[in-house]
Structures are given as C-alpha cells and as structure tokens.
Amino acid sequence: MLASTSCRHLLQRRPPASRVVTRHANALRGNQRRTFVSSALQTLSEGFLDLAIAIPYPQSLPPYSGTIILVTVVSRLLFTVPFSIWAKKRQWRAEDVVIPQLQEEKPRLYKQVMDNMHKDRFRGNEDEARMEFEKRLRPTLTGRQKELFAQHHCSPKPTMLIPMVSQLPLFVGTSMLLSRMSQYPTVFDSESFLTLTSLSHSDPTLTLPIVLGLITLANVESSRWFISTEALERERKVAKWTAERRAKGHTVVEPKKILQSSMRLLSVARILIAAMVPGSIQLYWITSATFGLLQTWVLDYWDSRRPRVVRAAELKMENRTPTSPVKFNAPKRQGPRV
C-alpha cells in the first residue's frame, strides 16, 4: 500500500490542528529545561509542518512523507554535493599533477639517496646496500609527495575526511528533528507510507531497515563499476608490490581495504539501528542513502569519462624508472691494513 492518507481534505485543513498538536506536545515537554537545541528543534519542527501543508502534493503522496523526501534531497544538494565535487577535483589534481611530477622526479631522488649513501661511506654487500637504499628512499619519496600535495592543495586526508565530516551535522540534526517530531502526541500518527503503518513507529515488517542496509552495501560494492583501465592497472601494481613486501616480512597497511570492510560492517549495523528508530527517520535515512548512491554513480561515471592527458606519460615513466636500483656498487668491507 503506497500511502494511507485517511482524509486528504482533512489534511488540507490541518494547519490549525497541526499547530494545536504541536503546541500540546510542547506543553507536555514543558517540564524539560529549554535549551538552544530544544528551541531550535521546536522552531524547525513548526516550520516543517507548515511547509508540508503549504506544498501542493498530488493526492497519492502523503504530505509529511513527501516533505521528508524533498527536504532530504534539497539539503543534500545544497550542503553535501559541493563538498563531494570539491573532493573529486582535488583527487583529479593529485592524479593528473602530483603523481606524474613525482614519477618524473624519481630518478633525481634515487640519485640523491645513492649520493648520500656514498657520502656517508656506507659499507656492505649488494643485498645490504639494497636494503639500506630502500630504507632511505621511502621517507624521501614520502616527504617529496607531501610537499607536492601541499603545493597543489590536494592532500589526501582532507580530501577523504571533509566530505564525510560535512555530512555529519546535517545527518545528526535532521535525525534529531524527526525523532522529536515523532514523539507522542504527533501528527505523524495519522500518516502511513509504503510499509510504514505510521511515521511515528518503526516499520513492523523490517523492510525499510533491510533496504537501507542493501543500499549502503551497494554504495560500497558499486565503486568498481566505472573504474578505468588505468586505475585497474594501478591496483594490480599496488597489489603486486604489497604481496612482495609481505613476502619479505614487512607489515603493509591498506587503508582502502580497511575502509571498504568497515563500510560493509556498517551496512549490517545500520539494519539493526534502523529497526529501532521511528519510521520518519527510516524514511529519511533511506532517502539520504539513495541520494548518496546516485551521487557516487554520477561522480564515478564523470571520472571514467574524463580525458586523461597525462596517463601515457605517467605509464612511460613508470616503465622506464625501476622501483629500486638493479645493482649498487658499494665499496665492499675491507680488513685493516697490516
């Protein structure tokens, strides 16, 4: 049953009644100490009810459910999409500017490390020299990479964290607002939507929480749908390098895989959490997750269609430049002169 709008004409004449219910609810909560947050939530809840009545929805769409969906989409467009586009452009700047420049500078950095080893009069056989070279080269490359990231304003940590952090105030604030509006007495009791018998109660069939978990999981798994050939080749090289490092006994941390595993666990946890919240919050979470999934698809498709003018030069430098010196002509240990 798509919607159970018991009396559309009554809903259209609801502004006075909705205000009465809201004031009655506020009176019941009057014993609680008023704070800035509670006052803000009360103001926003009254504005939400007025907006739901003012918008001329079609007869088949319940006004409060429709307003939850509308407010979610508009708020995501205004407050989260700009940060996602900002982060995507920073990612492109890192891929198209920083990485090629670092590849071009690798021969110079290799020579610099080897010169420093000669200057420090390093003594050892070829294997010892190779290990020492790799030990010194890693911080040199990392330091130069950080300098290039800072120079071109595309450091990875802000690129990954700011879009996620920017969503938290909106997500938490809207969830708190809908939670307050779902407390008895509330006009949400008079409206149902999809499998929800009431917006103030959780879905008795658990359909919406399960759908929420599946959408969250799809957002994680579909990240490879629009992946480019160059990205796949880069992933293969990283996987080969990781396997070689682990074979030598080194510990290699893969943040991307850790994040993907965490998101998979989150998709299961969201089912359990969503099963305990009111239907209005479930509807908001599903709308927000669906918007996030579509946004991911659009940005990934945009990324896959973007021309890569520096890919050929980058791959050429990678093929030409070895990852470590083939042979290090370090002076061998010599015994003391007699």
C-alpha positions as CSV (number, residue, x, y, z in Angstrom):
1,M,0.0,0.0,0.0
2,L,1.7,3.1,-1.2
3,A,0.0,5.6,1.1
4,S,-2.8,5.6,3.5
5,T,-4.0,9.2,3.6
6,S,-7.1,8.8,5.6
7,C,-8.7,12.1,4.6
8,R,-7.0,14.4,2.2
9,H,-9.4,17.2,2.8
10,L,-8.7,17.0,6.5
11,L,-5.0,17.2,5.8
12,Q,-5.5,20.3,3.7
13,R,-7.3,21.9,6.6
14,R,-4.8,20.7,9.1
15,P,-2.7,23.9,9.8
16,P,-4.7,24.8,12.8
17,A,-4.9,21.3,14.0
18,S,-1.2,20.6,13.4
19,R,-0.3,23.7,15.4
20,V,-2.6,22.5,18.2
21,V,-0.9,19.1,18.3
22,T,2.5,20.7,18.2
23,R,1.7,23.1,21.0
24,H,0.2,20.3,23.0
25,A,3.3,18.2,22.5
26,N,5.4,21.2,23.6
27,A,3.3,21.7,26.6
28,L,3.8,18.0,27.6
29,R,7.5,18.6,27.3
30,G,7.4,21.9,29.1
31,N,8.8,20.4,32.3
32,Q,12.1,19.9,30.5
33,R,14.6,22.7,30.6
34,R,14.6,24.7,27.4
35,T,18.0,24.9,25.7
36,F,19.2,26.4,22.5
37,V,19.0,23.0,20.8
38,S,15.4,22.3,22.0
39,S,14.3,25.8,21.0
40,A,15.9,25.4,17.5
41,L,14.3,21.9,17.1
42,Q,10.9,23.3,18.1
43,T,11.2,26.2,15.6
44,L,12.3,23.8,12.8
45,S,9.5,21.3,13.6
46,E,6.9,24.0,13.3
47,G,8.4,25.2,10.0
48,F,8.5,21.6,8.7
49,L,4.8,21.2,9.5
50,D,3.9,24.5,7.8
51,L,6.0,23.5,4.7
52,A,4.3,20.1,4.5
53,I,0.8,21.7,4.4
54,A,1.8,24.5,2.1
55,I,3.2,22.3,-0.7
56,P,0.5,21.2,-3.1
57,Y,1.4,17.5,-3.3
58,P,-0.6,15.1,-5.5
59,Q,-3.3,13.1,-3.9
60,S,-1.2,9.9,-4.0
61,L,1.7,11.3,-2.0
62,P,1.3,11.9,1.8
63,P,2.4,15.4,2.7
64,Y,4.7,14.6,5.6
65,S,6.5,11.7,3.9
66,G,6.8,13.8,0.7
67,T,8.3,16.7,2.7
68,I,10.8,14.4,4.4
69,I,12.0,13.2,0.9
70,L,12.0,16.7,-0.5
71,V,13.9,18.3,2.4
72,T,16.5,15.4,2.3
73,V,17.2,15.9,-1.4
74,V,17.4,19.7,-1.3
75,S,19.6,19.7,1.8
76,R,22.0,17.1,0.2
77,L,22.2,19.2,-3.0
78,L,23.0,22.4,-1.0
79,F,25.3,21.1,1.7
80,T,26.9,17.8,0.6
81,V,27.2,17.8,-3.2
82,P,29.5,20.9,-3.3
83,F,32.0,19.2,-0.9
84,S,31.9,16.0,-2.9
85,I,32.7,17.9,-6.1
86,W,35.5,19.8,-4.3
87,A,37.0,16.5,-3.1
88,K,36.7,14.9,-6.6
89,K,38.6,17.8,-8.1
90,R,41.3,17.6,-5.5
91,Q,41.6,13.8,-6.3
92,W,42.0,14.6,-10.0
93,R,44.6,17.2,-9.2
94,A,46.6,14.6,-7.3
95,E,46.3,12.0,-10.1
96,D,47.0,14.3,-13.0
97,V,49.6,16.7,-11.5
98,V,51.2,15.3,-8.4
99,I,51.7,11.6,-9.3
100,P,53.2,12.4,-12.8
101,Q,55.5,15.0,-11.3
102,L,56.7,12.6,-8.6
103,Q,57.3,10.0,-11.3
104,E,59.5,12.5,-13.2
105,E,61.5,13.3,-10.1
106,K,62.1,9.7,-9.1
107,P,65.5,9.4,-11.0
108,R,66.7,12.5,-9.3
109,L,65.6,11.3,-5.8
110,Y,67.2,7.9,-6.5
111,K,70.5,9.6,-7.3
112,Q,70.2,11.8,-4.3
113,V,69.8,8.8,-2.0
114,M,72.7,7.0,-3.6
115,D,74.9,10.0,-3.3
116,N,74.1,10.4,0.4
117,M,75.0,6.7,0.9
118,H,78.3,7.3,-0.8
119,K,78.8,10.5,1.2
120,D,78.2,8.6,4.4
121,R,80.7,6.0,3.3
122,F,78.2,3.1,3.6
123,R,80.0,-0.3,3.6
124,G,78.2,-3.5,2.7
125,N,77.4,-6.1,0.1
126,E,74.8,-5.6,-2.7
127,D,71.9,-7.0,-0.6
128,E,72.7,-4.8,2.4
129,A,73.1,-1.8,0.1
130,R,69.7,-2.5,-1.5
131,M,68.0,-2.7,1.9
132,E,69.7,0.5,3.1
133,F,68.7,2.2,-0.2
134,E,65.0,1.2,0.2
135,K,65.1,2.3,3.8
136,R,66.4,5.8,2.9
137,L,64.3,6.1,-0.2
138,R,60.9,5.6,1.4
139,P,61.0,8.7,3.6
140,T,62.5,10.7,0.8
141,L,59.7,9.9,-1.6
142,T,57.0,10.3,1.1
143,G,58.4,13.7,2.1
144,R,58.5,14.9,-1.5
145,Q,55.0,13.6,-2.1
146,K,53.7,15.6,0.9
147,E,55.4,18.7,-0.4
148,L,53.7,18.3,-3.8
149,F,50.3,17.6,-2.2
150,A,50.7,20.8,-0.1
151,Q,51.9,22.8,-3.1
152,H,48.9,21.8,-5.3
153,H,46.4,21.8,-2.4
154,C,45.3,18.2,-2.8
155,S,46.4,16.4,0.4
156,P,44.6,13.0,0.7
157,K,43.4,13.3,4.3
158,P,41.3,16.4,3.9
159,T,40.0,15.1,0.5
160,M,38.7,12.0,2.2
161,L,37.6,13.3,5.6
162,I,35.9,16.7,4.8
163,P,33.1,15.3,2.6
164,M,32.2,12.7,5.3
165,V,32.6,15.2,8.2
166,S,30.4,17.8,6.3
167,Q,27.5,15.3,6.3
168,L,27.5,14.7,10.0
169,P,25.9,17.9,11.2
170,L,23.1,17.6,8.6
171,F,22.6,13.9,9.3
172,V,22.5,14.2,13.1
173,G,20.5,17.4,13.1
174,T,17.8,16.1,10.8
175,S,17.6,12.8,12.7
176,M,17.2,14.6,16.0
177,L,14.5,16.8,14.4
178,L,12.4,13.9,13.1
179,S,12.9,12.0,16.4
180,R,11.4,14.9,18.3
181,M,8.6,15.3,15.9
182,S,7.8,11.5,16.2
183,Q,7.2,11.7,19.9
184,Y,3.6,11.4,21.1
185,P,1.4,13.3,20.5
186,T,2.3,13.9,16.9
187,V,0.6,14.4,13.5
188,F,2.9,11.7,12.2
189,D,0.5,9.1,13.7
190,S,-2.1,10.0,11.1
191,E,0.1,9.1,8.1
192,S,1.5,5.9,6.6
193,F,3.9,5.4,3.8
194,L,5.0,2.2,1.9
195,T,5.3,-0.5,4.6
196,L,5.1,2.0,7.5
197,T,1.8,2.0,9.3
198,S,2.7,5.2,10.9
199,L,5.6,7.7,10.6
200,S,6.0,7.7,14.3
201,H,6.5,4.0,14.6
202,S,9.2,1.7,13.3
203,D,8.5,-0.5,10.2
204,P,6.9,-3.7,11.6
205,T,8.0,-5.7,8.6
206,L,11.7,-4.5,8.8
207,T,11.5,-3.9,5.0
208,L,12.9,-0.4,5.2
209,P,15.8,-1.2,7.5
210,I,16.8,-4.1,5.2
211,V,16.6,-1.9,2.1
212,L,18.7,0.7,3.9
213,G,21.4,-1.9,4.6
214,L,21.3,-3.1,1.0
215,I,21.7,0.5,-0.4
216,T,24.6,1.1,1.9
217,L,26.3,-2.1,0.8
218,A,25.6,-1.2,-2.9
219,N,27.4,2.1,-2.4
220,V,30.5,0.2,-1.3
221,E,30.4,-2.6,-4.0
222,S,29.5,-0.4,-6.9
223,S,32.6,1.7,-6.6
224,R,34.3,-0.5,-9.2
225,W,31.5,-0.3,-11.8
226,F,33.0,2.7,-13.6
227,I,36.7,2.1,-12.8
228,S,39.0,2.9,-15.6
229,T,41.6,0.6,-17.2
230,E,44.4,2.8,-15.9
231,A,43.0,2.5,-12.3
232,L,42.8,-1.3,-12.7
233,E,46.4,-1.4,-13.9
234,R,47.5,0.8,-10.9
235,E,45.6,-1.5,-8.5
236,R,47.4,-4.6,-9.9
237,K,50.8,-2.9,-9.5
238,V,49.9,-1.9,-5.9
239,A,48.7,-5.5,-5.2
240,K,51.9,-6.9,-6.6
241,W,54.0,-4.5,-4.6
242,T,52.0,-5.4,-1.4
243,A,52.5,-9.1,-1.9
244,E,56.2,-8.7,-2.4
245,R,56.5,-6.6,0.8
246,R,54.6,-9.1,2.8
247,A,56.6,-11.9,1.4
248,K,59.7,-10.1,2.8
249,G,58.1,-10.0,6.2
250,H,57.0,-6.3,6.1
251,T,53.7,-5.1,7.5
252,V,51.6,-3.3,4.9
253,V,48.5,-1.3,5.8
254,E,45.9,-0.9,3.1
255,P,43.6,2.0,4.1
256,K,41.2,1.5,1.2
257,K,40.5,-2.1,2.0
258,I,40.1,-1.3,5.7
259,L,37.6,1.4,4.7
260,Q,35.6,-1.0,2.5
261,S,35.5,-3.6,5.2
262,S,34.3,-1.0,7.7
263,M,31.5,0.1,5.3
264,R,30.4,-3.5,4.8
265,L,30.1,-3.9,8.6
266,L,28.3,-0.5,8.8
267,S,25.7,-1.7,6.3
268,V,24.8,-4.6,8.6
269,A,24.9,-2.3,11.7
270,R,22.5,0.2,10.0
271,I,19.9,-2.5,9.7
272,L,19.9,-3.2,13.4
273,I,19.9,0.5,14.3
274,A,17.2,1.5,11.8
275,A,14.9,-1.2,13.2
276,M,14.8,0.7,16.5
277,V,14.0,4.2,15.2
278,P,10.7,5.8,14.1
279,G,9.5,5.4,10.6
280,S,10.1,9.1,9.8
281,I,13.8,8.6,10.5
282,Q,13.9,5.3,8.5
283,L,12.4,7.2,5.5
284,Y,15.0,10.0,5.9
285,W,17.9,7.5,6.1
286,I,16.8,5.6,3.0
287,T,16.3,8.8,1.0
288,S,19.7,10.1,2.1
289,A,21.4,6.7,1.3
290,T,19.7,6.5,-2.1
291,F,20.9,10.1,-2.9
292,G,24.4,9.2,-1.8
293,L,24.4,6.1,-4.1
294,L,23.2,8.0,-7.1
295,Q,25.8,10.8,-6.4
296,T,28.5,8.2,-6.2
297,W,27.4,6.7,-9.6
298,V,27.4,10.2,-11.2
299,L,30.8,11.2,-9.9
300,D,32.3,7.8,-10.8
301,Y,30.8,8.0,-14.3
302,W,32.1,11.6,-14.7
303,D,35.5,10.4,-13.6
304,S,35.5,7.5,-16.1
305,R,34.6,9.8,-19.0
306,R,37.2,12.4,-18.1
307,P,40.1,12.7,-20.5
308,R,43.4,11.6,-19.0
309,V,46.0,13.7,-20.8
310,V,48.9,12.6,-18.7
311,R,48.3,8.9,-18.4
312,A,50.6,8.0,-21.3
313,A,53.5,10.0,-19.9
314,E,52.9,8.6,-16.4
315,L,52.9,5.0,-17.6
316,K,56.0,5.7,-19.7
317,M,57.9,7.0,-16.6
318,E,56.7,4.0,-14.5
319,N,58.0,1.5,-17.1
320,R,61.3,3.4,-17.5
321,T,62.1,4.0,-13.9
322,P,62.9,1.0,-11.7
323,T,61.5,0.7,-8.2
324,S,64.9,0.1,-6.8
325,P,68.5,0.1,-8.2
326,V,69.4,-3.1,-10.0
327,K,72.9,-3.0,-8.7
328,F,74.5,-0.9,-6.1
329,N,78.3,-0.6,-6.4
330,A,79.0,-0.1,-2.8
331,P,82.5,-0.5,-1.5
332,K,83.0,-3.9,0.0
333,R,84.2,-4.4,3.5
334,Q,88.0,-4.5,3.7
335,G,90.1,-5.8,6.5
336,P,92.5,-3.5,8.4
337,R,95.8,-2.8,6.7
338,V,98.8,-4.5,8.2
